Amino acid sequence: MTQPKLLLLSTGGTIASVASQTGLTPGESGEDLLQTLQNLPYQIDVADILALDSSNIQPEEWRLMAEKVYQARQTYAGIVISHGTDTMAYTASMLTFMLPNLDIPVVLTGSQVPMNVLLSDAPRNLTLAFTAAASCAPGVYLAFDGKVMRGCRTVKVKTTAFDAFESVNFPPIAEVTSDGLVFRATQPAPEAPCTLNTKLDLNVSLIKLFPGFDPQILLAMAQSGCHGFVIEGYGLGGMTFIRRNVAAVIGQLSRQNIPVVAASQCLYERSDLTKYEVGRQALLEGAISAHDMTSESAITKLMWALGQGMNLAAVKTFFETDVAGEVTLA
């Protein structure tokens, strides 16, 4: 039986880090990572494309990863990207939008402890990622601590524990049990040929409301060149309209063709601007609901939408569209 041909794209992160005088820093290659794993039933090629802590992963690196995946996708059955954990959920979300209708599984993984440390979680995470890359349906995934999750639904929720990631508002695609990799959910099938689109507008901002927040800051940011906002409101997406009238400022921004996406500070469940007055005021002024999207997915979706030159009406329609399973729409 022919072994599935897989590709490992190594980008650095904790999984590849070594001790230095300035702290942990990426220092191991993809081949170094593979040497720790033995007897995997796959044919694996390796390409070291970056050597960065993921705190330094930015849109330029997202573009590089998307380009490498797009170029390699017809040669390999699946691709694994080893990545630092801190911004991995952002990368997984953005790759979802940059590679619409992706036609192979692409699985991001990393670790909380470097591969070369005894009892590290790296070997099992990397083994899981290769298994997922060989067996999952096409799409972008994140594999960590025995779970394979839809990439655009993931959030890092712990700083040091091995169960650092959760799949928010959607069940894991698959989990490791004594029966092996057991699938729990499905990934939408591609509806058209895969394309590569890395155009982004980076002049956006993610804002978390707090009591006393001055909405004039939003206008100042817009005046300085911010083209769109994701605002994490309270609960179902409530926004202040007494004294510091966030809702009214959203109206001013909307009239300037600047989209404002309303998300929730709560990790689980959805935003719903129709239920309370504090949400309806914002909705009437033009706020766009993020529904149950993660903030990571909402901000990357907004970057991508504005990068396509979408106006306010088009952005609203786009956020009412489930592109790749990133949102649950009623």
Secondary structure, DSSP 8 states (H G I E B T S, - for coil): ----EEEEEEEESGGGEE--TTS-EE---HHHHHHHS---SSEEEEEEEEEE-GGG--HHHHHHHHHHHHHHTTT-SEEEEE--STTHHHHHHHHHHHSTT--SEEEEE--SS-TTSTT-SHHHHHHHHHHHHHHS-SEEEEEETTEEEEGGGEEE--SSSS--EEE-SS--SEEEETTEEEE-S------S-----------EEEEE--TT--THHHHHHHHTT--EEEEEEBTTTB---SSS-HHHHHHHHHHTT--EEEEESSSSS---TTSSHHHHHHHHTT-EE-TT--HHHHHHHHHHHHHTT--HHHHHHHHTS-SSSS----
